[in-house]
Amino acid sequence: MERDTKENILGNGNSLLKLKISKFEDLIVWKESMHLVIKIYKELYTCRDYGLRDQMQRAAVSIPSNIAEGYERNTNKDFIHYRHIF
């Protein structure tokens, strides 16, 4: 089932702000998580502890990946579930 838009509900104190988003790349949390991935890859470039480096890089990549996967689900409930995984 293809969706044109998805409703994003953001808590703002006692009020709720509703935004229509057409793709997960529009989410601020996805953009910030991608910046984190880039920063971690740059910071750990010279790290000689390959196990630690690889684990941290995989963990960082999992954040935007879970957001994207949750967005592709068919319901807002599934999307919200994937947003709360990380």
N, C-alpha and C positions, 0 to 999 in steps of 0.2 A: 504494500500500500504506500503510495508516494504522497508526501505532504508538501504543500507549498510553503507553509509557515508553521511555526510552533510557538506556543505562548510561553514566555519566560517570566516567572514571578520572582521578584527580588524583594526581600524584606527591608523596609526602611523605617525603623522605629516601629510605630503602631500601624503605619500605613503600608500598603503593598503597591508596588509599581509594576504594571504589566507592560511588557514589551513584546512586539512580534519580531521574531528572528526567522530568517529564511535558511540559514546554514549555521553549523556549529562554529565556523570561523568568526562569526559575529559576536560570540560570547567573550566578554572581557576575561573570564577565568581561563578560557582556552588560549587566548593571546598571551596572558601572563605565564601560563604553564609552558608555552613554547619559548618564551624568553628565558625561563628557568632552565629548560633543556639546553639551550644554546650556551648559557652561562656555565652550566655544569660541564658540558663537553669542553669548553675552553679552559676552565680552571683545572680540570683533571687530565689535560692533554699530556703533561709530563709526569704524571703519577706512575710510579714503578710498581705499586701494589695493584697488579692487574685484576685480581679478584674483587677488591674493593671498588676500583674504578668501574669495572663492568657492572657490578651490582648497583652502584649509584646511578650510572647512566640508564640502565634498564628501568630503575624505579622512577627516574625523572620522565622517561618516555611514556611510562604507563599512565601518567596523569592525563595528558592530552589525548592519548589513545582511548582511555575509558570514557572521556567526554564525547569523543567522536562516535564511539560504538553505541553509547547510550542515546545519542541524538538520532541514530539510524533506527532505533527501535520504533515500534508502531504506536506506542502510547506515551503520554507525558509522565505517567507513573514509572515506566521503565527508564525514561530519560532522567528523572529525578533520582532514581535508585543509583544509576551509574555516576551521577554527579557527586553523590555522597560516599562513593567507594573510597576515594582518596581523602 
